[in-house]
Amino acid sequence: MKKSIHLLSIPVVACCLSCTSGKVLPPEPILPVPESKQVEWQQMETYAFIHFGLNTFNDREWGYGDTDPKTFNPTNLDCEQWAQTLVKAGMKGVILTAKHHDGFCLWPFEGTDYSVKNSPWKNGQGNVVKELSEACKKYGLKFAVYLSPWDRHQANYGTPEYLPYFYAQLHDLLTNYGPVFEVWFDGANGGDGWYGGAKDIRTIDRKNYYNYPRIYEMLDSIQPQAIIFSDGGPGCRWVGNEKGFAGATNWSFLRKGEVHPGYDKSYELQYGHPDGNQWVPAECDVSIRPGWFYHPEEDDRVKSPDQLVDLYYRSVGHNATLLLNFPVDRRGLIHPVDSANAVRFHEMIQQQLKTNLVAGMTPKVSNERGGDFVASALTDDNFDTYWATEDGVTTADIEFSFDTPTRMNRMMLQEYIPLGQRVKAFVVEYLDKDTWLPVKLNEETTTIGYKRLLRFETVETKGIRIRITDARGPLCLSNVGVYDAGNVSDSFVEKVEDIESVPYLLPDVKAEESAKASDKQSQTTCFVEGDRLLIDLQEERMVSSLHFLPDQGEPNKGLIANYEIRVGTSKDAVNQLVKSGEFSNIQNNPVMQSVFFTPVKTRYIELKATRMIHAGEPMGFAELGVK
């Protein structure tokens, strides 16, 4: 609480000064709000993970804790090679696995013999932590440490006697290697291990065993600028998967005290808690290879630059950060394939977002607070200046006009998060002659947060606008960017063969008719009487989108103009509204329609036509899919 009060004192002071000077007051903060160090951390955007240790030489992912330290013997370890590679790949920092679950320490910690000091590398005189921290200083990278709370080597793990040992390790890392920007605590805790030869299973109370409040006090006293990572923060949170992406809906909030290591609803962490009362933004951790540690057989399974670009848009572009892991090989080097792909990925992102087509332009806005909070702040490339609406105004339009038709397919939006995350829903439209139409996206447009990057189907237009349709309070946007990424291949559902779907049944439609909705044939149409289509997924599944191709006949029949989508776990109670809207221009352009909504676990989906293009016609589906 002390930190939150301290942060909020800044806007309050500003308001008081504004009162005496006659300036327009900024909007009041909407809780929760970030600490300044959380904002600085999120502005790093991309940084690296290094997994390296005994597992590297044993072809393991999780060491058991019984491997001889003499196994650790890199032939050409070069932390400067790591640092140079990461700088070229656009990384702003690096987190080193100083100790993984096997308990082996990459620095000569005095409290154990299970460390590099008993390895043949540099005759026991080496210190990977020190070498990497020094390389980071030399090449301008921030440094951080991963310290596994779980230790499968220590005989006293699971007892109170282990805790002073763990605290001493943490204290050592925090006091001897310079500033750290993050401390990473893994959610894997307790289980089977060597445990000094006991070879048994140790069970702990994950919420209370480590006494995290004491750990947080230690961190704040030694490295107050460090962000603390754990499943539930408090500095930043696990995103709930190790695939490298956050949800398109992503709140930087969690309900305080609810999420702990091993939290059984980890899928929630992709999206945050919209009613959360603590600022805990998401970090997307993913390895450039299938495994976290190096395995020679994965040399041909390194993620491609295109795959990494996609993850960037779905992590940094979804209000999170990207933590990309590099498994250092047995020589002690980042493998050349990993290096080349990561550097190329960075070059591709730089190229795609190189030129902001609206830089320096002043857009037309439907509401403006005035003073320092005007529309020109949206395109000045300064995060600390922002456009805001008047108190009570939670919807607004931002419109850019061009003298000639301009090609575009990317957009960047940023909220001024020091005052809180606000936007709940928005749409992006382009001008087609005299008509505003929605751009074709491959995801929902709900939250923005620190940064939202949108990939949409290329348009050439003289106008583009953002319509913010719902928010938690007056709007505060700091930056808008519009770009032409060139002729890139993005994921848009265009053809019937592109529709991927979970299995489903249409229980209220005759089998012969319903088969036409999933036969991958655009010229056969399933017509459904009435204004409701019930979809049975046959079991509860997590789904987030519905796609359908309207009837392709001449003339087109059964076109839905406006819709509502509801879900439910019982056929008799499909009443949770997840999306409503219109299928814009469907009469003139009856192409594939895609509706994205916040992922939800359900068995039944109901699509209701609230208005048809031609009243009284049955609904027509040439192809239908749910994902």
N, C-alpha and C positions, 0 to 999 in steps of 0.2 A: 504494500500500500504506500509506503514511504516514497518509492520511486515514482509511482503514478502521480502522487500529489506534486512532487518536484517537477515533473514534466508539464503538468497542467498549469503550473505557476507561470510558465513562459508565455502562453497565449493570454493569460489573465493580465500580466504586466503590460503586454502589448496593447491590450484593450484599454487599460487605464491611460497609457500614454496617448492613445488615439483620441480618447475622450478630451484630453486637455489640448490637443493640437487641432481638433476639428476634423481629423481624417475619418474616412469610412472604416468602420470596425470590421475585422475579419469574422468569419463564422465561428461560433463556439465549437470546441471539440466535441465529438460524439464518441463516447467510450465504447470499447477500450481503445487506447491509443498506444503506439509503440514508444519504447525508449529510443533516444537518439542513436544508440549503438545498434539497435535493430534496423533502423533505417539505413545506416551506413553499411551494415552487413548485407541487406537486400540489394543495395546498389552495386555490390560486387558481382552479382548475377551468376557468373560461372566460376567455379574453382575445382580443384582436383583432389582426388583421394589417391593415396598410395598404399596398396596392400603388399607387404613384403615381410618375409620371416622364414621360420622353419618350414611352414607349409609350402613355400616356394620350392624347396628342395625335396619335399616328400610327396609332391603331387596330391596334396590335400586341400580342402577348403576349411575344415575345422580340425586343427590338431588336437590330439587326445591328451597332450601334456606329458607324454612319456618319451619323446624323441630326444636323442643325445644332442646337446648344444653343438657338438663338433660337426653336425650335419650342415650347419650354417657356414657356408664358405664361398661367397661370391668372388669371382675371379677378376672382375673389373668394375666394382661398384663406383659410380660416379654421380653424386648428387647434383653436380653442376649440369650434367647432361639432362637430368630430370627437370631442373629448373629452366634451362634454356628451351627445352621442348614445350613445357607448359606455358611459358611466355608467348611462344610462337603460336600456340593453340588458343590464345586469348584468355587463359586462366588468370584470375586475380590473386589466387592463393592456393595453398595445398595443405591437406590434412594427412598426417602420417599415422599409420597404425603402430604406435610405439609398443603396444602389447596387445596381441589378439587373445582369443579364448584359451589358447594353449599355455599362456603364462610366460612365454619367452619374451624377454625385454630387448629391444633394439638399442638400448643404452646400458652402460655398466652400473645398474642400480645396486647399491650396496646391500640392500636387504635380501638379495637372493643370488645364488650361483647360476640360476637359469637365465643367462643373458649372454650378450656378445662377448663378455670378458672371458668366457670359457669356450669360445669358438676359435678355430684356426685363423679366421679372418683378422688380418693385421696383428697376428700373434696375441689376440685377446686385448689389444689396445684400441680397438675401433669404437666408434660411437656414431650410429646412423642418425640419431636425433640431432646431435650437434652439427654433423656435416650438412644435413638438410637445412637446418635453421640458418646456418652461415651462407649456404647457397641462396636461400630465399632473400637474405639481406643484400647479397651481391647483385641479384637480378630483379629486385623490386617486387618480390612476391610476399604476400602475407603468409604467416606460418601458423599451423594449428596441430593439435594432437588428438588421437583416438586412444583411449585407455579402456580396455575391456574390464568391466566390473567382475565378470565371471573369470575364474582362473582354474583351469582343469589340472594344473600342476601342483598347486599349493595344498598341502595336507590338511590345513586348517580351514579351507574354504567351507563356508556354510556355518561356521561358528563365530562367536564374537571376536575371537582372537585374530581372525583374518582382517578385520576392518582397519586396525592401526597400520598393517602392512599396505593395504590399498591406499589409505590416506597418505602414507609416506611416499608412495610412488607418485601420486598426484601432486603432492607438494614439491617433489623433486623436479618434475617436468615443468611446473609452473614458475619455478624460481631460478632455473639455471639456463634457460634457452631463449630468453627475450620475450617480447610480447607475443601472445597467441590470440587469434581472432575468434577461435571457436574451440570448445572442448566437447568431444564426441563420446557419448555413452551408449553402447549398443543395448538393444532390447533383449538379446539372447542372454538369459541368466539362469543358472542352475540346471543340473542334469547329470548325465554320466561323465566320468572323467577318471584320470589316473590318480589324482589326489595323493601324491606321495607314495603310491604303491597300493592304496586301498582299493582302487578300481571299483568304485561303487557309484551310487546315484545320490547327489546332494540336492535337497529341496529347500528353497528359501522363500520367505515372504517378500515378494518382489516390490511391494509397496513400501515396506518399512526396513528391510534388512540393512541396506547400505546407509540409512540415515541421510537421505539426500539433503534435507535442510542444512545439516552441518557441512556437507560438501559445497553447497551453494554459498554459504558464508565464507568458506575458505577461498573459493574462486573470486568472490566479490572483494575480498581483502587483498588478494595477490594480483589478480588480473581482472580488474573491474570492467574492462572493455570487452571481455570475452563473451561470446554467445554460447549458451549451454544447449547442446542438442540432446534430446531423448525422445521417446515415443510421444510424450506430451510436453516437451519443452523443459524449462520455462522460456528459454531464449528462442528456439525454433523447434519445430516438430518433424518427426518422420512423416513422410507423405502416405504411408500405409502400403507401399509396394516398393520393390527394388527394380522397377522397370523404367524409372526416370521421368514419370509424368504426373502432373496433378490434374484434378478435374477442371473442366472449363468453368464450372462454378467453384470458386475457391475463396472462402473467407479466411482471413488471417486471425481467426478467433477460435478459442477452445473454452469449454466450461471448466473453470478452475478446479483442480483437484480430482477431476474425473478420469483423465487418461494417465495411465501408468505403464511401465515396461511390461510387455506381454498383454496389453489391452485387447480384449476379445472382439472388439468392433473396429478393427484397424481400417476397414474400408471407409469409415467416416473421415479418416484423416486426409483422404484425397480432396475433401471438399470443405473441411473445417466445420465449426458449429455456428450457424447463422445467429444463434442466440448466446454465443459465448461471451464471457466477461473478462477474458484474459487474451492479450495480444500474443499469439504464438504462430508466426508464419511458417509455411511449409518449405522443406528442403527435399529435393528429388535426387535420391542417390541411385546410381546405376553404374555398372561396369562396362567398359568398352568391349569386353569379352563376355562370354557366358558365365565364367567364374570370376570371383574376386581376386584370387591368387593366380599366378602364372601356371599354365599347363601347356606344354609344347603342342599337344594335339589340337589346341584351339588357335594356332597361328593363322589358320585359314577361316576363322570364325569371328574375326574382329568386325565390329559394327562399321558399316560404310559411312562415308561423309553424309550421304542422303539420310541415313537413319539417324545420325546425330543431329542433323538440321531439324528433322521432324521432332526429336525430343526437346530441342531448344525451344521451339514454338509451343510445345506442350508443358514446359516447365517454367522457364523465365517468362514466356508468353502467357502463362496461366497464373501469374501472381505468386511465383515460387522462385527458388534458386535451383541451379543445376550443379550437382556434385558428381563429377565424372571420374570414375576410378580407372587407374592405370596399374595393371599387375606387372610390377617390375620383374624381369626375367632372372634366370639363374646366374647370369653374368653380373647382375646388379645394374642393368640398364633398362630403360623403356624401349620395348621392341620397336624396330623401324616401321613395321606395318601400323602399329598403334599410333606412333608419332605422325606418320604421313596422313593417316585418316583424320586425326584430330586437328592437325594444322589446316588441312583442306576444308574441314567443317567450318572452322573459324573464318576462313577466306570466303566461303559461300555465304555465311550470315552477313559478313561485312558488305559483300557485293549486293545481296538482296535488299539490304536496308541502307544503302549508300546515300541516296539522294531523297530528301524529304520534299515532296512536291508542293507542300503547303508551307514550307519554311518562310517565316517573315510575313505571311499573309494574315490579315485580320478577318476572321470569319464573321458571318452574320449570326448572332445569337438571339434567342427569344427572350432572354432575361439576363441582366447583368447587375452585379452588386455595386459597381462603381469604384471610385478610388483606385487603389492598386490592383483590384481584382477584376480586371477587364479582359475582353476576348483576345487582345493582342498577346497576353501572357501565355496563351495556348501554343504559340508557335515560335517562342523566343529561345527554345532549347535550354531553358533554365528550370530545373526541378523546383527551385525555391520561390518562383513566382507562379501564381495560379489565378485562373478565372473562377469566380464564385457567383452563385445566384443569391438573391435576396432571401432573408429569413422566411421560412414557410414554403419556398419554391423548391419542389423536389422533382420536377420534370422540366426538360428544356431541349431545344434544338440547337445544334451547331452546324452551320452550313458554309461550305466552301464553294466558290464559283471560279471557273476557268474561262479564259477568252476563247480557247479552242478545245475540241475534244481531246482529252488527256487519258492515256492508258494507265491503269492502276490495278493492283491485286493484293496489296498488303496495307494494314493499318496498325498503328501503335497508339494506345491510350494510356495515360497515367493519371491516377488520382494523387492529390497531395495528402499522403497518408499520415503525416504528423498530426493532422486533425481528425484522423479516423478513416476507416473504409466505409463508403456510403452507397455506391451505386448497386442496385439490386437487379435492374433489367434495362437493356437498351437495344436498339436496332440500328443497322447501317443501311442507308439507301443511296442509290445513284439516280441521276436524272436521265431518263430515256425519252428524248424529245421533250415533251411537256409533262411527262408522268414520272413520279418518284416510285421506284421499284426497289425491293430489298436485294442486296447483293447475295450471291449464292455462297453460303458458308458450309463448313463441314463440322460445325459445333454450335451449341447454344450461346447466346449473348446475354449473360446475366451480370456476373461480377466483373470488376476491373481491378481494383487494388493498386499496388505499386506499378505494375505493368501488365497490359493485355495486348497481345499480338494476334491479329486476325489474318488468316489466309482466305482469300475469296477468289471466286472465278473472275478472270480478267474482264474488265469493262473499259470502254472508251467513252468518256462522258465529260460534260461541261459542268457537272455539279455532283458533289458528294456530301452527305450529311449524316450526323449522328443524332439520333433521337433517344434521349434518356427518358425512360418511361416510368421508373420507380426508383426511389432512393430512401435512405434512412434519415436524411436531413438535407439542408441546402447543399448544392453540388460544389465540389472543389476539384477541378481538373488542372493539372500543371502542364501537360504536354499532349499534343496530337501530332501524329505523323502519318503521311500517306505515301506509298511507294509503289514502284513498278519493279518487281523482282525478276523480270524477264520471262522467258519461256520455260518455266519450271513445272515439274509434274507434281501436282497436289492431289489429295484424295477427295474427290467429289463423286457422288453417285450419279452417273449420267445415263447408263443403259440398264436394261433389265438384267443382263448378265453380271452387272456390277453389284446387284443387290445381294448382300450376304445377310442371312437371317437365322435366328434361333428357330428350332422346330415349333410349329404352332398348328392349331386347328381353328376352324371357324364353325363353332357348334350350332349356330342358328342358320347356317347356309347349307344347302344340299351339297353332298360330296362332289358331284359332277361339276357343279358351278364353282365351288370353292377351289377346285383343282386349277382353275384358270388363273388364280391369283398367285400361283407359285410354279408355273410351268416354264418360266423363262421365255415366254412368247409374248411379244408386244402387241400382236394382233388378236389375241384372245382376251376377253374381258369378263371378269366376275362382276355381275350386277347384284346388288344387295337392296332388297326392298326396305322401306322405312328410312329413318334418319340415324340408326345406330348400327355399328359393326362391333361385335364382341369377338375378341381374339383370346384363345386359350393357349397359354404357353406350356400346358400339361404339368408343369411343376414351377415352384417359385424360382425366379431368375432375376439377376440384376440387369436391367435394361435401361437404355438412355436415348433411344431414337426410334422413329418410325419412318419408313420410306415407302412411297407408292408411285407408280406410274398411272396417270389417269387414262381413261379410254382413249384410244388412238384412232377411232373410226371417223368417218366423214359423214355428217358432222359429229363432233365429240358429244358423248352423252354421259350423264351422271357426274357432272363436274361439281365438286364441293367448293363453295366460296369461303365459308367461315366454319371453324371447327372448335371442338373441345376434346381433349384427351384425358380420360380418367383411368385410374388403376385400382386394383383391389385383390385381396387374397381369396375372396369368396365370390362365386358367381353371382350371388344375390346382393353383394355389397361392393360394387365397383363404383366408388363414389369419391375417391381422392383425385381432385383436379391437379394435373401436372403441367398442362399447357393449353392455351387457347390462342386463337389468332385467325389469320386469313391466308388463303393461298393466292397471293397477289398475281394478277394478270393471267390466271389459269385459263380463262376463256380464250385469250388470244395466243397463249403460249403454253399448251398443256404438256409440259415436260415433267421430269421426275421431281416429285415434291418430297422434301426432307424436313422432318420436325425433330429438333433436339431438345431434350429436357434434362433436368437434374436426375442423375441415375437413381433408380428406385427399385427395390426388391418387390416383385409382384408375380402373380400367376395370370391374372386377367387384365386385359387392356380393352377399353371401350373408346372407339372413335365415333364421335357424334357430329353430324353435319348440322350446324345451327343455321346455315343458309346455303341453299343450292343455287347455282347459276340459273337453272331452270327449275322452278318449284314443282314438286311432285314427281320428279324423275328419281329412279333408284340410283344409288351411289355406284360408281364404276371404278373397278380396280384392275388394270391390265396386269399389274404385278404388285406384290405387297411383301414387305419384309420388316422385321423387328430386330434391333441390335441392342 
